[in-house]
Amino acid sequence: MSEESCRADVWLWRARFFRTRSMAARFVEEGRVRFTRSGTEGRLDKPSRALKLGDDLVFALSGRLIAVRVQAFGERRGSAAEARALYAALDTLE
């Protein structure tokens, strides 16, 4: 993977949406994450799918609809503050 992209499961784990990378991978495999890139919508179908800066992700987690834009990839799974710097929340209709 290049520095311009990051695996979907790794990013979701680093952004602290999931406690483990395997949980994030299973969530993606189940087709539960929608993404938008350059106006094109689709579903993430494989954990190895590359995310790029500016991608929008939408998924339901613990009864909440989460919509975020990928802002950074991070080097590791850090603190909650570091995780929040990886994305920007998008306005959604709940």
C-alpha positions, 0 to 999 in steps of 0.5 A: 500500500502506498502512502496515498492509501490505506486498507479499509480494515486498518483505517477503521481500526486506527480510527477506533471505530472497532476494538480489533482489526479482525472486527473491522475486517468482518464488518467490511466483509459483511458489506456494511460500509458504504463509501463515496469517492469522486461522486461515485458511490459503492460498498466496501466488499473486502478489508484490503480495499484501499481508502484514499484521502477525501473518501466518505464512509457511511455505516451503522454502528451500535444503533448510530449512523456514522458518516465520516470523511477520511482526512489522514491515515495515521502511522499506528493506532494511537489515543482517542485524540489521534484517532479523531484527527483521522476523520471529519464528521459529516452531517447526516439525516438520522 
